[in-house]
Amino acid sequence: MAKVINPFGSISAHGKFAGLIFQSGRWGQIIKGHVPQRKKPSKLQLVQNYLFGVTADEWRLLTDEQKEEWNKKASGKKMTGFNLYIKENMKHPGEVLYGSARYGQGKYM
């Protein structure tokens, strides 16, 4: 349900209402209709979503001190500690399905 503080079209309307989605963007208020997903996700997309969920669950199990260390590592980059943790600890779906090979600094499937 949309949370409306002022009349529709105002900056403070956001959420869903009567099949419309109200949101605020950097260009102001945006109102759009919901478009359902047409295609089913592929096998690799399902694996990717599963791996992301597993890695996010691992993040939630970290102690506050460990999370703070990740936040300090990420402070020089334009990302949060959570994003850096996901980037460094999440496996690529191809790596899970087929294994991986490392050449120099990068991974190649």
N, C-alpha and C positions, 0 to 999 in steps of 0.2 A: 504494500500500500504506500502511496506517495505521502510524504510528509510536507504539508504545505503550510507555511507561516503567513505568507502574503498571497495575493491573487495569482492565478496561473500566469506564466510568462515572467514571473519575478525571479530573481536570482536564487531565492531560497527554496524553490520547489525541487524535490528530488525523489526518485523512487518510481514505482509503477502505479498507474491509475488508468482504468478503462482501456486497457490494451496499449497504452502509451508509456514510454519510459522517459522520465524527466531526469536530466543530469546537468551538472555544471562543468564546463570545460574551460580551457584557457581563453576561448573566444566568447564566453558567456553561456547563457542558458541554451541547452540542446533538448529538443523533444523529438523522439523517434519512435517508430513502431517496432514491436518485437518480431524478429525474423527467425523462425525455427530452423534448426540445423537440417540440411537436406541430405547429406551423406552420412552413413555410419562411419565412425572412426576406423582407420586401418589397424591391422594387427600391431604394427610398430608404434602407432599413436597410443594404443591401449597399453602397450608395454611401457612407453615413455611416461604416461600418466601414473601408472602403478609405481614405477621407480621414483618418480618425483614424490609421491605420497610416502613411500618408505623412507626416503631421505629426509623429508620434512618431519616424519615421526621420530627419526634419530635425533634431529635438532631439538625437538621438544624434550627429549630425555637427557640432554646435556644439563650440567649444573649451571648456575648463574655465573660462576667464575669462568667456566669454559666458554660460555656465550660472550662474556666480556672480552676474552682473549680474541675471539673471532671478530668482534666489533672493532678491536684495536687494529687487527690485521687489515681490516677493510677501510679504516679511516682515511688512508691516503688514496683510495680508489673511490669511484663514484658508485658505491654500492653499500649495502648493509652487511653486517656479519652473517645474517641468514643467507643472503644471496651468495656471498663468497663461500659459505659452507656447502650450499647446494652445488655451486659451480665445481668445487674441488672434490666433492664426495659422491656425486651422483654419477652413475655409470650410464654410458650411451646404450640405447636399446640394441644396437648391432653388436656391441661388446658383450652383452649378456647372451645374445642368441648365437653369435659366431666366434667369440673371442676377439682379442685385439692384438695388434702389433705396435710396438713403439719404435719410432725412428727419430733420434735426436730429441727435440723438445716436444714434438707433437705426437698425437695418436692417429693412426691410420687404420681404417677398417678394410 
